[in-house]
Amino acid sequence: MAKPLYGPDLAAIQHTGFSGFSRGAAKGILKILADAGLKPSASRPLRVVDLGCGDGTWLKALTGAGYEAVGMDASPSLVKIAKHIAPKAKVQCATLADFDIPSCDAVTALGEVLAYLAPGAARARLLGHLFRRIARKLPPGGLLIFDLIMSGKPMNTRSSHNGPGWQIDVQLSENLRTRILTRHVAIQRTTKSGAVRKTTEVHRQRIFGRTEVITALRAAGFTVKTAQAYGAQPMLPRRLAFIARRRTI
């Protein structure tokens, strides 16, 4: 069995060094929810489910705005952090395939979460199955908000990032034929005892085309808009946000 992504070291680095995107996106997504009429009140509690909740930054923003927040992530280390960061949220350790999505008013998946789909089936089938699962849990007018990496100029790059007590070196390689992006991450982190620990992780993500995502959403019963930003928070290069609303009948 493959070890979960975002082990203890990378999870800690994700929280301290890379939670800015979720913080920056929070205000914009809260506005999207409110503009869709999904704003909670004492007489109208609303539930948002966050798939791949990471360190819980977005869950904290949701509970702070009065929503009932439910999060899931496949990384036990990230789940532990999320439970600490967002104590009012309900957080579960599970894979996307195994997670029993509860009935809710909106579903979010920030930071390319849905790209981490199991290999083996056609992309459209994988997306379609997931979107239908989500649609069954949403009321008419409910929202599905997520972002993905889109097809484009291949990303074959190396980069380094560092912060207090840590450094990561990332190598990206993209296979145009299979449309798989592979991210090799070399991690170096200084522990509380002062020891330097080195680990590695390999992340693989599926690359999608804009049309195939929109087609799968519409087939699952959604109307769709796309955006290059969540409010004032822009997408990273080649990323696109999808704001999908379950059709009313």
C-alpha positions as CSV (number, residue, x, y, z in Angstrom):
1,M,0.0,0.0,0.0
2,A,1.4,3.4,-1.0
3,K,2.1,5.7,1.9
4,P,-0.2,8.7,2.2
5,L,0.9,12.0,0.7
6,Y,1.7,14.9,2.9
7,G,3.5,13.0,5.7
8,P,4.4,14.8,9.0
9,D,7.2,16.9,7.5
10,L,5.5,18.1,4.3
11,A,2.2,18.6,6.2
12,A,3.9,20.9,8.7
13,I,5.5,22.8,5.8
14,Q,2.2,23.1,4.0
15,H,0.7,24.7,7.0
16,T,3.4,27.1,7.9
17,G,4.6,28.0,4.3
18,F,1.7,27.4,1.9
19,S,-1.6,28.1,3.5
20,G,-1.7,31.6,2.0
21,F,-3.8,30.5,-1.0
22,S,-6.6,29.3,1.2
23,R,-6.5,32.4,3.4
24,G,-6.5,34.6,0.3
25,A,-9.3,32.7,-1.4
26,A,-11.6,32.6,1.7
27,K,-13.2,36.0,1.3
28,G,-13.9,35.5,-2.4
29,I,-15.5,32.1,-1.9
30,L,-17.6,33.3,1.1
31,K,-18.9,36.0,-1.3
32,I,-19.7,33.4,-4.0
33,L,-21.7,31.5,-1.4
34,A,-23.5,34.6,-0.2
35,D,-24.3,35.8,-3.7
36,A,-25.8,32.4,-4.4
37,G,-28.1,32.8,-1.4
38,L,-26.1,30.4,0.7
39,K,-25.5,32.6,3.8
40,P,-26.2,31.0,7.2
41,S,-28.3,32.5,9.9
42,A,-29.6,31.4,13.3
43,S,-32.8,30.1,11.6
44,R,-31.0,28.7,8.6
45,P,-27.9,26.7,9.3
46,L,-25.9,25.7,6.2
47,R,-23.3,23.0,5.8
48,V,-20.2,23.1,3.5
49,V,-18.1,20.0,2.8
50,D,-14.5,20.6,1.9
51,L,-12.8,17.8,0.0
52,G,-9.1,17.6,0.6
53,C,-9.3,20.1,3.5
54,G,-5.5,20.3,4.0
55,D,-4.4,22.1,7.2
56,G,-8.0,23.4,7.9
57,T,-7.4,27.1,6.9
58,W,-10.6,27.2,4.8
59,L,-12.6,25.2,7.4
60,K,-11.6,27.8,10.0
61,A,-12.9,30.6,7.7
62,L,-16.2,28.7,7.2
63,T,-16.9,28.1,10.9
64,G,-15.9,31.7,11.6
65,A,-18.6,32.8,9.1
66,G,-21.2,30.7,10.8
67,Y,-21.3,27.7,8.5
68,E,-21.3,24.1,9.7
69,A,-18.0,22.8,8.1
70,V,-17.1,19.2,7.4
71,G,-13.6,18.4,6.0
72,M,-11.8,15.3,4.8
73,D,-8.3,14.6,3.8
74,A,-6.3,11.5,3.1
75,S,-3.3,12.7,5.1
76,P,-3.4,11.8,8.8
77,S,-0.8,14.5,9.5
78,L,-2.9,17.2,7.7
79,V,-6.1,16.0,9.5
80,K,-4.3,16.4,12.8
81,I,-3.4,20.0,12.0
82,A,-6.9,20.8,10.7
83,K,-8.5,19.6,13.8
84,H,-6.3,21.9,15.8
85,I,-6.7,24.9,13.5
86,A,-10.5,24.5,13.0
87,P,-11.8,22.9,16.2
88,K,-15.4,23.7,15.4
89,A,-15.3,21.8,12.1
90,K,-15.8,18.0,11.7
91,V,-12.7,16.5,10.1
92,Q,-12.3,13.0,8.9
93,C,-9.3,11.1,7.5
94,A,-10.4,9.4,4.3
95,T,-9.7,9.1,0.7
96,L,-11.9,10.8,-1.8
97,A,-13.1,7.4,-3.1
98,D,-14.0,6.2,0.4
99,F,-15.4,9.3,1.9
100,D,-19.2,9.3,2.4
101,I,-20.1,12.8,1.4
102,P,-22.9,14.0,3.7
103,S,-25.9,16.0,2.5
104,C,-24.9,19.6,2.4
105,D,-25.5,23.0,0.8
106,A,-22.1,23.4,-0.9
107,V,-19.0,21.3,-1.7
108,T,-15.5,22.8,-2.1
109,A,-12.2,21.4,-3.2
110,L,-9.4,24.0,-3.3
111,G,-5.9,23.6,-4.5
112,E,-6.3,21.0,-7.3
113,V,-7.6,18.4,-4.9
114,L,-9.7,16.7,-7.6
115,A,-6.6,16.1,-9.8
116,Y,-5.6,13.4,-7.3
117,L,-7.9,10.9,-8.8
118,A,-7.1,7.2,-9.0
119,P,-5.7,6.1,-12.3
120,G,-7.2,3.4,-14.5
121,A,-10.4,4.9,-16.0
122,A,-10.9,7.6,-18.6
123,R,-10.7,11.1,-17.2
124,A,-14.3,12.0,-18.2
125,R,-15.6,8.9,-16.5
126,L,-13.8,9.7,-13.3
127,L,-15.0,13.2,-13.2
128,G,-18.5,12.3,-14.2
129,H,-18.8,9.7,-11.4
130,L,-17.5,12.1,-8.8
131,F,-19.7,15.0,-10.0
132,R,-22.8,12.8,-9.9
133,R,-21.9,11.6,-6.3
134,I,-21.7,15.3,-5.2
135,A,-24.9,16.3,-7.1
136,R,-26.9,13.7,-5.2
137,K,-25.8,15.3,-1.9
138,L,-26.7,18.9,-2.9
139,P,-30.1,20.5,-3.0
140,P,-31.2,22.4,-6.2
141,G,-29.2,25.6,-6.2
142,G,-26.4,24.0,-4.1
143,L,-22.8,24.9,-5.2
144,L,-19.7,22.9,-6.1
145,I,-16.6,25.1,-6.1
146,F,-13.2,23.8,-7.1
147,D,-10.1,24.4,-9.2
148,L,-7.9,22.3,-11.5
149,I,-4.8,22.4,-13.6
150,M,-5.7,22.8,-17.2
151,S,-4.0,21.5,-20.3
152,G,-1.3,23.9,-21.7
153,K,2.4,24.4,-22.2
154,P,4.2,21.5,-20.4
155,M,5.5,22.2,-16.9
156,N,9.0,20.8,-16.7
157,T,10.6,22.8,-14.0
158,R,12.7,22.8,-10.8
159,S,12.2,25.1,-7.9
160,S,13.2,25.5,-4.3
161,H,11.3,27.0,-1.4
162,N,12.4,27.5,2.2
163,G,11.3,28.9,5.5
164,P,12.3,28.7,9.2
165,G,13.7,25.3,9.7
166,W,12.7,23.8,6.4
167,Q,13.5,23.6,2.7
168,I,11.8,21.7,-0.2
169,D,13.1,21.1,-3.7
170,V,10.4,20.4,-6.3
171,Q,10.9,18.9,-9.7
172,L,7.9,19.0,-12.1
173,S,7.6,16.7,-15.1
174,E,4.5,16.5,-17.4
175,N,3.7,13.7,-19.8
176,L,1.6,15.1,-22.6
177,R,0.4,11.7,-23.8
178,T,-1.0,10.5,-20.5
179,R,-1.7,14.1,-19.2
180,I,-0.1,13.3,-15.9
181,L,1.9,15.8,-13.9
182,T,4.5,14.3,-11.6
183,R,5.8,16.3,-8.7
184,H,9.0,15.0,-7.0
185,V,9.4,16.7,-3.6
186,A,12.7,16.5,-1.6
187,I,12.0,17.7,1.9
188,Q,14.5,18.8,4.6
189,R,13.1,19.8,8.0
190,T,14.7,20.5,11.3
191,T,12.9,18.8,14.2
192,K,12.3,20.3,17.6
193,S,15.3,18.3,18.9
194,G,17.5,20.0,16.3
195,A,17.9,17.0,14.1
196,V,17.7,17.5,10.4
197,R,15.3,15.0,8.8
198,K,15.2,14.3,5.0
199,T,12.2,12.7,3.3
200,T,10.8,12.5,-0.2
201,E,7.4,12.4,-1.7
202,V,6.1,11.8,-5.3
203,H,2.7,13.4,-6.2
204,R,0.9,12.6,-9.4
205,Q,-2.0,14.7,-10.7
206,R,-4.2,14.4,-13.7
207,I,-4.4,17.3,-16.2
208,F,-7.8,18.2,-17.6
209,G,-9.2,20.2,-20.5
210,R,-11.7,23.0,-19.8
211,T,-14.3,21.5,-22.1
212,E,-14.2,18.0,-20.7
213,V,-14.7,19.4,-17.1
214,I,-17.6,21.6,-18.2
215,T,-19.2,18.7,-20.2
216,A,-19.0,16.4,-17.2
217,L,-20.5,19.0,-14.8
218,R,-23.4,19.7,-17.1
219,A,-24.0,16.0,-17.6
220,A,-24.2,15.6,-13.8
221,G,-26.8,18.3,-13.5
222,F,-24.8,21.5,-13.0
223,T,-24.7,24.9,-14.6
224,V,-21.1,26.2,-14.8
225,K,-19.1,29.3,-14.6
226,T,-15.3,29.6,-14.6
227,A,-13.0,32.1,-13.0
228,Q,-9.3,33.1,-13.0
229,A,-9.5,34.0,-9.3
230,Y,-11.4,33.5,-6.0
231,G,-12.2,37.1,-5.4
232,A,-8.8,38.9,-5.0
233,Q,-6.9,35.6,-4.9
234,P,-5.6,34.8,-8.4
235,M,-5.2,31.3,-9.6
236,L,-1.6,30.0,-10.1
237,P,-0.5,29.5,-13.8
238,R,-2.7,27.1,-15.8
239,R,-5.2,26.8,-13.0
240,L,-8.9,27.5,-13.5
241,A,-11.7,27.8,-10.9
242,F,-15.1,26.2,-11.6
243,I,-18.3,27.5,-9.9
244,A,-21.0,24.9,-10.5
245,R,-24.6,25.2,-9.4
246,R,-26.9,22.2,-9.2
247,R,-29.8,22.9,-11.6
248,T,-33.2,23.6,-10.3
249,I,-36.0,21.6,-11.8
